[in-house]
Amino acid sequence: MTALQGDFEQSFGELVREHFARAVRYCSRMLGDIVEGEEVAQQAFVKLLERRQNLSRTRETLPYLYRVLRNACVDHIRSRKRTLGEEAADQTAWVGRDLSRAEETEVSQAVLEAVGTLEAGQREVVLLRFFEGLELHEVAAATGQSLGAVAMKLSRAKLKLKEKLGRLPVFADYAKEST
C-alpha cells in the first residue's frame, strides 16, 4: 500500500477499516494480551492521525504503520516494565492439512508457545513475516533494520522453531524434508 493520497480523511478511514484488525492481532501477540493489544493499536492509529504529514510523505504506508505499531508496543512494554507473556491462542487454519478442530487448536497453541520462547527480535520478525504477511523488505522497513539483519533473525528463528515443533506429528514430514 502506498502513501495516503487525495482526501486524507477518506484515505485514513480506509486504512483503519482495512488494517485495524491486523494491527490489534499484531499488538496482542507482541504484548501477550488482547485488551492491551487493542488499546495500543488504537493509540497507534491516533499517533498516525497526529502525524499525518509524515504519513502522506511516506512511500509505503503498511511498513510505516507497522513501525508505529512496533514502537507503540515497545513503549507499552517499557511502561509496564515486564517481559512479554504467553501469546493468546489463535485459531489459525493450517492450509493443506486435514486436522480436526482439536488438533488445529493444539497445533496453534504449540506454534504460539514456540514463537513466545524466541528472543524478542526474532519473535518480532516472525510475527511480521508469517502472521502479518509482510514481505522481508517491509519487515525491514517496519523494524528499522537492514534486510540482512531481518533475514538473519528470521533464519535463526526458523531453526529454533523447527527444533521445537519438529516433534509434533503435523510437522514431522516438514522437519524431515528440510534437513
VENUR-V707407 format. One record per residue. N is the residue number from 1. NEAR is the number of other C-alpha atoms within 12 Angstrom. Layout:
{{N/NEAR} {N/NEAR}}
//
This chain:
{{1/20} {2/18} {3/24} {4/30} {5/22} {6/10} {7/12} {8/18} {9/15} {10/13} {11/22} {12/28} {13/18} {14/16} {15/28} {16/26} {17/15} {18/16} {19/26} {20/30} {21/20} {22/28} {23/40} {24/35} {25/35} {26/44} {27/45} {28/38} {29/40} {30/48} {31/42} {32/32} {33/26} {34/25} {35/17} {36/28} {37/33} {38/28} {39/24} {40/35} {41/39} {42/29} {43/27} {44/34} {45/33} {46/21} {47/22} {48/32} {49/24} {50/15} {51/18} {52/23} {53/15} {54/19} {55/30} {56/25} {57/15} {58/22} {59/18} {60/24} {61/29} {62/36} {63/34} {64/37} {65/49} {66/42} {67/35} {68/35} {69/42} {70/40} {71/27} {72/34} {73/39} {74/28} {75/20} {76/28} {77/25} {78/14} {79/12} {80/13} {81/12} {82/13} {83/20} {84/31} {85/22} {86/24} {87/32} {88/30} {89/25} {90/25} {91/21} {92/23} {93/19} {94/20} {95/9} {96/7} {97/16} {98/12} {99/18} {100/14} {101/15} {102/14} {103/20} {104/24} {105/20} {106/24} {107/29} {108/27} {109/23} {110/31} {111/39} {112/33} {113/25} {114/30} {115/41} {116/32} {117/25} {118/32} {119/21} {120/26} {121/31} {122/32} {123/38} {124/40} {125/44} {126/42} {127/41} {128/39} {129/30} {130/23} {131/29} {132/28} {133/19} {134/29} {135/23} {136/30} {137/25} {138/31} {139/39} {140/31} {141/30} {142/32} {143/37} {144/23} {145/22} {146/17} {147/20} {148/16} {149/21} {150/31} {151/24} {152/20} {153/30} {154/33} {155/21} {156/21} {157/31} {158/28} {159/22} {160/24} {161/30} {162/29} {163/23} {164/23} {165/30} {166/25} {167/18} {168/24} {169/18} {170/26} {171/22} {172/17} {173/16} {174/17} {175/21} {176/16} {177/10} {178/13} {179/11}}
//
